[in-house]
Amino acid sequence: MKFTFISIIALAGCAAVPISAQVNPSEQVTHELRASGSGTNLTVDCSRSQTIGAAINALRSSRRSSGQNTIIVSGACHENVVIQGMDRLTLNAAPGASITDASGGNSDVIQVLDSRSVSINNFTINGGGITCSDGSLCRLNGNTVQNAAGVGVAVDELSKSVVIGGTVRGSGGPGMNVSHGSSALVTDVMIVNNGRGIDMLGQSFVLLTGSTIANNGSGIFTTHNGMLRCDGCQITGNADLGVIVRRDSSARFGGQFVVTGNSGGGILLTESSSAYFAQLGTVTGNTGGVDVVCGSSFTTAKQATFNIGGGTTNCVEPSP
């Protein structure tokens, strides 16, 4: 494939301008774009006062906002990145690269809006979270998101997110929030030491595979037609209940799942909600109460009487 090279001169934090434009040399940030018919590779070195935002503006100015574009980032960046109306964009972190909130806790560190197939890989995100919203598709691989004032990772407004590996920790609110008709596939992720583990509501879906929800204020809360699927997930050591399933929501547990050591109890079903314990797992040792509780208002828990590893329950096996 034949490649051409395009040189873009961008002002840090401002829109990209052609190389022929007259600018103050001390304000210039140069990016080399390796362009082909299918997309562009661009590098950002934050140690040289380059910014991801300027790189995104450079792609827009070169009319390459919908190709298979990749931005490779190095250094410690201090900015809040907005990706809006872009498709097939990848942000790759060089070893040690980080992005730190520059808004004083008022904005997400990365916000993805109305964009399809945006991948964010191997970053350390400090002091703010990542939001995937407005019908976007986001792929988050191997990131550490830490110390957000609010939500660590948010997926909302009919968006989808695939989160593989990495850690979400130290958030003032939930480590993850999935809402308003959105879905998240979460594989091998540590969600620890947050105000809450995962919140999901409003006809949203979360599939947890091999992930750990531990030492949060509470574990998982799903309500208003939420759907949780826990395949081999570990929900342990949370300060309140491990799992709450409320208001016409459902949960399915399988794959050697573990719900233990949660101070407020194990799993609580309320208000026309249900749970299915499809395979043998462990729901024991939750010190705050009964391990699986069926509350009032037509709750059901299928196979809770024999697939929770000897835990306690007040649930009655539903009729076939």
N, C-alpha and C positions, 0 to 999 in steps of 0.2 A: 504494500500500500504506500502511495506517495504521501509524504508529509511536508507541510510548509511551516515556517516559523513566523509568528506574529508577535511583535513587541508592543506592549501596551504600557503607557506611562499613566499611573493613577495617583491621585492625591489621597493620602491616608484619611479614611473616613468620608471621602467625597466620591462623586461619580468619576468614572474613568474618562480620560481625554486622550485624543490622538497624540502620537509622539511629536508631531510638528507643532503642537500648541505651545504657547509661551507661558511658563510657570516658573516660580521661584525654585532654583535647583535644590535648595535645602529642604523643600517639601516633596520632592519627587520620590516615588516608590515604584521601582521597575519590576514588572512580572514578565517572565517569558512564557508564552503560550505555545505549546506544541500542538498544532491543530491538524486535523484530518477531516475527511468528509463525515466521520461519525462522531467527532467530539474533540475535546481539548484537554490537555494536561497543563496544570498551572501550579506553581509553587509559591508558598507564602512563608517568609521567615520573620516571625514576630520579634526576634532579637534585633532586626534591622528596621523596626518601626513599620513594617508592612502589616496589613490587616486582612482578615478573611472577608470583611465587608467590602473592602476595596476590590478584592479579587472577584467577588460576586458581581459587583458593578462593572468590572472589566468584561466579564462574560456577557452581561446584558448589552453593553455598548458594542461588542463585537457580534451581536445577534446570535449568540451561541447558548442561549438559556434553555434550550430543549434537547441538546445533544447529549451524548454520554460523556459528561464533563467530570474531571477529577481535580480536586484541589488538595495538594500535599502540604501539610502545615508542620512547621517546626518552631521551637521556642515557646516562651510563655506569653500567651496572648491575653490582653485585657480589653474585652469588648463584649457587646451583646449582638449576636448574629441573627438576622432575619432572612429566611429563605422563603420567598413567596413567588408562586407561579412558575416554578422551575421543575423540570422533569429530568430524571436520570442523572442526578448530581451526587458525587461521592466526596466526602471529606475524610481524608486519611491522615492520621497523626503519625509523624515521625516519632521515634523513641523519645519519650519524655515530654512530648508536646502537651500543653494544657491551655484551657480557656477559662479565664476568671471573670466573674461578673464585674461590670464597670458602672452599674446603675444604682449601687447602694441597696440592692435587694428589691428594686422596683420592677425589674424585667427578667424574663427567662434569659439564660445565657445563650441558648439556641432555640429559636422559634421557627417551626416549619408550617407553612400555610399554603393550602391550595396547590400542593406539589406532589408529584408521583415518583415513587422509587428514589427517595433520598436516603443515602447510606452515610452513617457517621461512625467511624471506626477508631477504637483504641485511644480515645482522648481521656484526660482527666479534666472534669468539669467542676469548677470551684465556685461556691457561693450562690449558685442558682441552678435551675433545672433545664430540662429539655421538654418542649411541648410540640406535639404532632397534632395538628388541628385542621379544620375546614376541608375534610375529605382527602387528607394526605395519606400517603403510604411511606412509612419510615422504617429503616432497618438500622438498629443500634447494636453494634458488635464490639464487645470487649471494653466498654467504657466504664470509668469510675465517675459517678455523679455524687458529689458530696457537699453537705452543709448548705443546701438550699433553704432559704427562709420559709418557703411554702412547700410545693410539690417537687419531688425529685424528677420523675418522668410522668408527663401527662399525655393522655391520648383521648381526644374528644372530638365532638362534632363530626360523626360518621367517618372517623379516620381508622387506620390500621397500623399496627406496629409489630415488628418482629424484633425481640430483644434477646440476644444470645451472649452469654458470658458477661463478666463484669460485675460491678457492685454498685448499689444505691444505698447511701448511708448518711446519717446525720441530718436528714430533712426535718424542718420544723413541723410540716404536715405529713401526709402520706408519702411513702417512698414511691408508690405508683398510684395514679388515679386514672381510671378508664371509664368514660361516661358518654352519654348521649349517642347511643347507637354505635359505639366504637368497639374494637376488638384488639387484643394483644396476645401474642404467642411468646411466652417467657420461658427460656430454656437455660438451665445452669447459671442462674443469676442469684447473687446474694443480696437480699433486701433486709438490711439490718440497722438497728439503732436509729430508727426514724420515729416521728411522732405517732404514726400508724404505719402498718405494713402496706396493704393494698386496699384502696377503696374502689368499688365499681358499682355503677348504677345506671338506670335509664336504658334498659334493653341492650346492655353491653356484655361482652364475653371475654373471659380470660382463661387461657390454657397454660397451666404451670407444669413444666416437665423438668424434674431433677433440680428444682430451685428451692432455696431456703428463705423462709420468712421468720426472722428470729430477733428477739430482744428489742422489739418495737413496743410502743405504747399499747397497741392491739395488733392482732394478726391480719385477718382478711375480713372486710365488711362488704357484703353485696346486698343490694336492695333494688326495688322497683324493676322487677323482671330481669335482674342480672343473672348471668350463668357462669358458674365456676367449674372448671375441670382441673382436678389435681392428680397428676400422674407422677407418683414417686416424689411428691413435694414434701418438704420438712417444715412444719410450722411449730416452732419451739420457743419456750422461754419468753413469751410476750407478757407484758404486765397486766393485760386484761384478757378477754376471751381470745382463743385461737382463731375461730371462724364464726361469723354471724351471717346467717342467711335469712333475709327478711323480705316481706311484702312481695309475694308471688315470684320469688327467685328460686334457683335450683343449684345444687352442687353434686358433682360426681367425683368419687374418690377411687383411685386404683393404683396399681404399680408400686406396692410396698410403701404407701404413704405413712407419714408419722405426724401425729398431733399430740404433743406432750409438753409438760412443764409450763403450761400457760396459767397464769395466776387467777384469771377470772373464770376458768372453765375451758372445756375443749371446743365443742361445736354446739351452737344454739340455733334452732330452727323456729321461726315465728311467722305469723300472719300469712297462712296459705303457702308456705314454702316447703321444699322437699330436698332430700338428700338420698343418694344411692351409693352404697358402699360395695362397689362392683367386685373388688378383690380383697384378699386379706391384708390388712394393714394394722397400724397401732394407734389407738386413741386411748391413752392411759396416762395416769399421773398428772392430771391437770388439777392443781391444788385448790382452785377456787370453787369447785362444785362438781356436778356430775359431768362425765366426759362427753356424752352426747345427750342433749336436752331437746325433746319435742315440746314446744310451747303450745299454747292454745291456738284456736282458729285454723283447724284443718291442716296441720303439718303432718308429713309422713317421712319415714326414714327406712328405706328398704335395705334389709340385711345388716342393720345396725346391731341386731341382737347376736350376731355370730361372726362378723367380719371386722371387728375393731380390736382384736387382740386381747380380749378379756376386760376391756374398759366398762365403766358403768353407764347405764342409760335408762331412761324412763319410757323410751319409745317402744311401741308395739308393732310387730311385723305386720305390714298392710296385707289385706286380702289379695289373693292372686287376681 
